[in-house]
Amino acid sequence: MTDTSSRGRFVWYDLLTSDPGKAQDFYKNTAGWGTQQWGGGDMPYTMWTANGKPMGGVMPLPDGLPAPPHWIAYIAVPDIDATAKQVASLGGRVITAPEDIPNVGRFAVLADPQGAAFSAFTPAPTSQGSQAKDELPPIGEFSWHELAADDYKTAFQFYQAVFGWDLMAEHDMGPLGIYAIFGRNGHQLGGMFNKPPEMKMPPNWLQYIRVDSADRVADAVKANGGMVLNGPMDVPGGDRIAQCMDPQGAAFAIHSTKS
């Protein structure tokens, strides 16, 4: 990717977990995903597939990583090394310095100034990169990205500088505060909000999987050993969502559209 046409697009999703085998069974039975082995590198890596194409992967939690099982999203940038330097200059943190994935691209694991982790990725010149379009992804793929921040306004300023995102709307949710929607090229990508005092976890990103029915999949989550933390419930516009946790403790959410 030598131009900026994909800058700010969510292009990949990794699950780092304590039991990749059991995690694969869980998401196959709830999200309907397939899996595909990747032959590159020395670390075991299995790709998630949805609608016949890879869209993420699952791997063991690295030894010594002081974090529970979790999802992390990769966001496209034209120059990962420049992005890592920019993140540091803006008060963020470089958790894993830029490194190569042979024949695939170059990535870094980063954190915003409030501590929420994410990855940035630049495809190799020979890679086709992401073929995703700026539209609602099909069922089975991730459709929304939500940041619980200490201060969403300053968080958005950081991400706008790094990824060029647009602030598309700010909705007053009453006692819950403001919910800000961000996007690119006129398409909504996700939301940001100030996490309430009762949310004891540090700032974090939550990824939403688009499903055919949030109610049906919430039942499947529970039937397969996961937990439904909140919902299913309606959101403005008539869609339904639920926040969940898989059996190993990784948080994710589900999203079904009104029509």
N, C-alpha and C positions, 0 to 999 in steps of 0.2 A: 504494500500500500504506500505509494509515493505521493499521493495527493491527500486532500483533507475530506474527501467525500464521505468517508465512513467515520470520521472523528465523532466520538460521543455515542456511538452505537453499541449496545450490549450484544456481544458476539459469542460468548461461551460461558459455561457454568460448571464449576467443579464442586463435588462433594468430598470433603476430607472427613473420614469417619473411622471409628474404632473397629468396624466389622464390614468391609466392603461386600462380602458375599451376602450377608443378611440384608444389607441396604439394597442390593440389587433386587432381591426377592420382594422387598417391601415396595419399591417404586414401580416395579413391573406390575404388581398387583393393584396399585392405587392409581398411578399416572398412566399406566398402559405402555410404558417405555420398553424398548428393546436394549440390547447391549452388543457391543462389538469390541474385540480386542484390538489394541494398538500396538504395533510391533516395535516402535521406536524407543530408545532410551533403556536405562537399566532398571528403572522403578516400575513395578507392575501398574498397568493403567488400563482401565476399561472405559470405553466411551458409552455414553447414553445415546440412544437413537430415538427420534420421534418423527413420525411421518416419513420414515425411510431414510433419514439423514442424521448424522452425528450433530449433537447440540451441546454436549458437555461430557463430563467424565467423573469417575469415582476412583479414589485412591486411599490408601491407609493414611491415617494421621501420622505425620513425621514424628519420630522419637524426640522427645524433649520439647515439643511444641506446647506452650502453656495455653492451650485453648481446647474447648470441648468440640465434638463433631460440629461441622458447620458448612454451609454453602458459601461460595465466593464467586462473584460475577467478574467477567473480563470485559473491559470496555476498550473499543478500538481507538488508537491514536496513530498519527503518521510517523512519530519518532519516539520510541519508548525511552531512549536514553535522555532526550530533552525533557520528556514528561516527568521522569523521575527527579531530575534536577529542579524542575518547576515546582513539583509537589513539595520538595524539601524547602525551597525558597519561600513558599507560601505558608510554612509552618506545619506541613504534614510530615509524614515519616516514611522512609523507604524500609520496609520490613525485609524484603528480599530484593537485592540489587538486580538490575536487568540481566537476564541470561537467555541463552538460545535454547529453543526446542528444534533439534535438527530437522531441516527441510519443512518446518512449519512456521516458525516466526520467533519472536523475541518478546519476553514478558517480564513484568515486575509485580511484586505484591507490595501494596502501598496502604497508607492510612491517612485519612483527612485530619485536620488539626484537632478535631474533637475525639479522634480515636477509631472511627468506623473504618474497617478494612475493605479493600477492593483490589482488583488487579487491572492492569492496563496491558494492552497487547498490540504489537505491530506484526502483521503477517510477513513472511519471507517474500522477496521479490517474485519467486516462482510459485508462491501460494496463490490460490484463487481468492483467499480471504472469505469473509462472510458474504453470502448471497442474500442475506435478509433485506427486506424492504421496510420502509418506514410506514408500516400499517399494522393492524392488529394481527399478531401471530396466530396460526391455526391451533386448534385444540391439541394439547399434548406438549406445547412449548411454553416457555416463560413469557408472560404477557404484562407484568407490572413489577416495578422495583421501588421499594419503599424504605426511606431513611428515617429512623427514629434518632433525632439529634438533641443535643443540649440547646442549641440555638440554630434553628433551621435557616434563618436569614443569612447568617455568616457562613453556614455550611453551603448554602446555594451559591453564594459569591465565590467560594473556593471551587466548586464543581463547574460553575460557569466559566471561570478562568481556565480550568484544565481541559474541559471537554466542549465548551461552547454551547452548553444547554441553554434553552430559553425558559423563562418563568412564564407559564401559560395561564395560570389562574391561581387565586388564593381564596379558599372557601372558609367562611367562619362556621366552625362546628360547635359553637356554643361553649359549654364547659370544657370541651376537648381542645379548644383553641383553633388556630388556623391550620388548615391543610393546604399546602402549596403543591401545585402540579407543575412538573417540568417536562420538557420534551425537546425535539429537534425536527426541523423541516415541517412544522405544523402538526406533528404527531406526538401524542402524549406517551411518555415513557414510564412515568411513575410519580410518586409523591414524597413530600418531606413534611415532618411535623416535629414540634417540641415534645419529647417524651415526658409523660407525667411523673410526678415524684414517686408514685407507687411502682413504676417500672424501674427496678433496681439494676438492671443490666446496663452496661455502658452503651454509648451510641453504636448503632449497628444497621446493616442493610438486611432487608427481608425480601426474598424473591417469591413471586406469585406464579404458579403454574396454571395455565388456562385449561379448564376441564369442561366436560359437557354439562355436568350438574354438580354444583358445590355440595349439595345435600347428599347425593349418592356417593361422591368421593369421600366426604367426611365420614360417612358410615364405613366405607372401605378402609380408611385410615385406622379407625378404632378396631375393626375386625382383624387387621393385620398387625396389631401390636403398637400402633402409634397413638398419639393423643391429639384431641381437638382442644386447643387452648381458648379459642374464642370463635363464636359463630356456629353454623352458617348464619349470615345476616345480610340484609339488603344494604346497599350503599346508594348514594345519590345517582340517579339515572336508571336504577332498576337492576343492576348487576348484583350477584351474590358472592360473598367471600367467606373464607374461614382461615384462621391462623392455626397451624398444626405443628407437631413435633414428631419426627420419626422415632423408631424404637431405640436408636443409638443416641438420640438427644439433639439432632440437628433440626433447627426451626425452618419452616417453609410455610407457604400459604397457597391457597387454591382460589380460583376466580372463574366464575361462569357468567357469560353475558346474558342479557335479557332476551336476546333473540339470536 
